[in-house]
């Protein structure tokens, strides 16, 4: 994943704006805040990325807020009726929750790709 930048547990996909002639990114998955950054060079982009996250974390600390995490560990998956039914039936056969079945499927997929 060459177009993903990581720092202090946060990540962002890096994009290029031909119109502005700069690299930019946004920390995805935060509901209550927006963290964006940019740079004309990779060095500038990395600095602005780290500065933006440090500013966010420092601001949270100063205000006594808990910083948001991008991935909270739960998500809403829309499977469609047929796939949902098959997954539920398989989870009953295996005597596990449908959540555990989906978690196992994702883990198996990530190991193979």
N, C-alpha and C positions, 0 to 999 in steps of 0.2 A: 504494500500500500504506500506507494511513493508520494501520494498527494494528501497524506494525513500527517498532521503535526500534533505531537503530544507534549504535555507539560503539566506536572503536579496533578495527575489523574484526569486531566481534561484533554479533549482532542477536538480537532476541527479539520474539515476537508478544505484544502487550499484550491483556490480558483484564480483564474487570470481574467482581468477585464481589459479587453482590447480597446474599448472606448476610453478608459482612464489610464491605460498603459501601466497597470500595477497589479500585483498579487493581492488577494484579500481572502479573508476567512471569517467564519462565524461559528461560535461554539453552539452546536445544535443541542436541543433537548432540554433547555432551561425554560421553565414556564414564567418565572417572575422577573427575569432580567435578560438583557441582550448584550452579548459580548462580541464585538467585531474588532477586526484589526486589519492592517494593510501595510504594504511596503513596496517600494520600487525595485528593490533587490531582495534576494533571499535573506541576506543578513538583516536588512531593515524589517522584513516580514517576521523573522524569528524574534527579533527584539520587541517589536510591537505586540506580538502574540504573548510573549512572556510578561511584558509590562501590563497588558490588559488583564491577564489572569491574576497577577500579583496585586493590581489595583482592586480587583473584585474581592479577592480574599482579605486584603487589608481593610477594605470598606466594611465587609461583613463582620470582621473582628471588632472594628471600632463601634459598630452599631449593635453588637451583641447578637447578630443573626447567624444562623447556621447556613453555610454555603450550600447551594443546590448541587446535586450530582446529575450528570447527564443521563445515566442509566440507573434507575432505582431498583431494578431487579424484578419488576412486574410489567407486563404489557398486555394489551388487548389484541388478540389475534382473531381475524375474521377468516374463517375457513370455508364458509358456505355450508348449506344444510347437509349435503351428501357426505362431504369429507368430515364434517363435525360428527355425524352419525357413525361413520366408520371408525373414527378415532375413539369415540366413546365406547363403542362395542369392543374394540381392541383393548382399551384400558380395563374394561370389566373382565375380559378373558385373562388378562395378565394380573388382575387383582391389584391394580395401581390406579392412582387418580389420573384424570385426563391431563392435568398439569404435568405430572411426572412423565407421562407418555410423550408429550410434546417436548419437554425438557430433554429427555433421552434422545429423541429424534434430532433435535438441534445439535446436541453434543456429538452424535454420530456423524451428522453432516459436516460439522466443522473439523472433525478429525480426518475426514476423507478429502477435504478441499483446502 
